[in-house]
Structure formats: structure tokens, C-alpha cells
Amino acid sequence: MNFEVVAQDTASEARAGTFHTAHGAVDTPAFMPVGTQGSVKTVSPDELHEMGAQIILSNAYHLYLRPGHELIAEAGGLHKFMNWDGPILTDSGGFQVFSLATLNEVTDGGVKFQSHIDGSRHFFTPELAVEVQRALGSDIAVALDECLPHGADRQRAEQAVRRTVHWARRSVSSERGDDQALFGVIQGGVHRDLRMRCVEEITAIGFDGYAVGGVSVGEPKQQVYEVSDYTARALPPDKPRYLMGVGPPEDVFEAVELGIDMFDCVMPTRNARNGSLFTPRGRVNIENKQYERDFRPLDEECGCYTCRNYTRAYLRHLFKCGEILALRLNTLHNLHFMLQLCAKIRASIVEGNFSVYKKEFLSTYRY
């Protein structure tokens, strides 16, 4: 995977770049809508393209359990199966193995776990994680790592780093698709020396890009920024940097300023389903009575389908009635907002005024 930096902010680590995959180029900073089970909830691939999505994320753990990676391979791969012709990144499922599965038993060999769906027993290894992602045919696969919970002590963090590096070596040695890139994951919790050790050992193995894992799992925002800062600075400048599971607008600005290139988060779609909608002035809880007779668009400056065609009053009505259309319209707006935000951030970097744009945006955005 070829990655190039096309512009660098002079006052920070923020940068604009482009990387190329078999299914197209991706401009960074890039937000990846999450299609965990081969679908971004409530929206179609055509709608994703229309709102400016360049790359989406799916999850190897979920697709391994249902419908099964062999079935998806038989269908022609995940792109064909879900009718998405753009790039796809598949997370290895490491976070889900540790957060969703029951009765986990982690060893150097891999992870024994019970499915959260039917209780069936499985043994997930680094090799199997790569095999699953090869069958899915994603453009970017992610090596299996041991994800740390918030508050993990130093001994536990040290063990996770050792195991993540061990699994990374095995992942690199596993067969993957001809045009499939592989990202390594940096762990270490909130322990700077362990993060630096992980960076040194993972980058020595050599990957096509690097993911910062184990952040935004319950820490205060400032700690997330601090860990992301020193980790990103230590990563190779000629490879894309992916901050896993981070997506609120204020966090995206901070992370971009630290040199992060890629993000994913379920928050825009999950918030949409809960009636929490993004605007440049902050989040709107569309269920609130104040919008009952508000016949303005949700955001008068937004060009999404929802804002072009519907009022706050109508969105509130749909949401209060439990109409499925409410979930779709809300999701279309929130995803459009995040994708356009990243496009504007990129433009500000290229034009040399990122710091000004960040200050202006955050001066009116309330969260």
C-alpha cells in the first residue's frame, strides 16, 4: 500500500495524505463509517458514496461467527457480498473477543472463547485472524492484538505488549491476499515506556500501517490525547496512523493535530439511533419538546439529504413515533457531518490554516 503525505501543517503534526488500495484511493484525514457485520446500519452503499465515504470498516470477529468467512469467500468476497466497491478495512476482532465473548482464556497461542451469539466455543489465533480477513478480501487487514481494559495495571499491560508483538510476528508470516495490506497494533495501556517498547518492536517487524489500540476505553479525554500524542510521534512518518475507536468531532480535531490519519467510531450511527444529532453548534437531542414546532432544517448549512428535505419538527415526530425512517434520516445526517468534517479538516491542512479552522470550529461547538 502506497502512502504519501501531500501537506504538513507548520504549527502542529497535522498532515494530509493519500493512500492507494486495489479498490481506490483514500484521502486522509479519513473517517471510516463502521459496517461491523457487512452493513453500515440503516444506509446503503450508494448513500455512503453520495455522502463522501471513501473507506468503511467491518469486523472479522462478527463476520467469522455469522455468516462465516468461508460463505463470504464463496460469494466472491466482502466487497461483492455487500455491494461496496470502495476500500474496506477489517478489524481483527481483538477488541470484540475480549469485550463480547464469554469465558475467555488468553494464552500465547491465542484466545479460547464462547460466542456471544450462541455460546459455541472457538479458538482464535493470529493466523486464523489473518485467514478470516484474507477470505473476506478486505483491502486492509489488522493483526490480532491483546486489547487491554481500562485501568489495567502495569503487569497486565506488559503481558499484553509481549503477546501483541508475538502475535504480530505470526500475523506477518501468515498468507494474506495479493493486494491486502496489514496493519500492526500498538498496545501498552497508559504506560509510556511500554507503548514505546511496543512501537519499537512492532515497527521493526514492518507493517503497511500502524493502529493505536487500547485507547478511548474509559480514560479521561486528556489521557487519550496524551497517549495518542507520544505514540503517533514515535511511529514511522511514511506510514498511515490509525486511531482505533475514536470519533467525536472534538477528539478528531485533537487527534489530527497529533498526526493521526484514520479514525473509526460507531458513535455517529449509534447517536443517530438515539436521537443525538451533530451540528456545528453541538449536538441536538431531537426528542426535546423545543423542536416540536421548529420548521427549520436541522442544520441550515448542511447539504445532506436529511437537511435538504426535512425539518426538525418532522425529525422529532418520526423519532417520537418510533418510525424506522427516523433512524435512517438521523444516520444519513450524522455520517455526512463526520465525513464532511474530515474533508474540511483536510482542506484546511492543504490551505495552511488548520489551527485557525480548529479554533473557529471548537469556539462554537458545544459537547
Secondary structure, 3 states (H helix, E strand, C coil): CEEEEEEECCCCCCEEEEEEECCEEEEECEEECECCCCCCCCCCHHHHHHCCCCCEEEEHHHHHHCCCHHHHHHCCCHHHHHCCCCCEEEECCHHHHHHCCEEEEECCCCEEEECCCCCCEEEECHHHHHHHHHHHCCCEEECCCCCCCCCCCHHHHHHHHHHHHHHHHHHHCCCCCCCCEEEEEECCCCCHHHHHHHHHHHHHHCCCEEEECCCCCCCCHHHHHHHHHHHHHHCCCCCCEEECCCCCHHHHHHHHHCCCCEEECCHHHHHHHCCEEEECCEEEECCCHHHCCCCCCCCCCCCCHHHHHCCHHHHHHHHHHCCHHHHHHHHHHHHHHHHHHHHHHHHHHHHCCHHHHHHHHHHHCCC
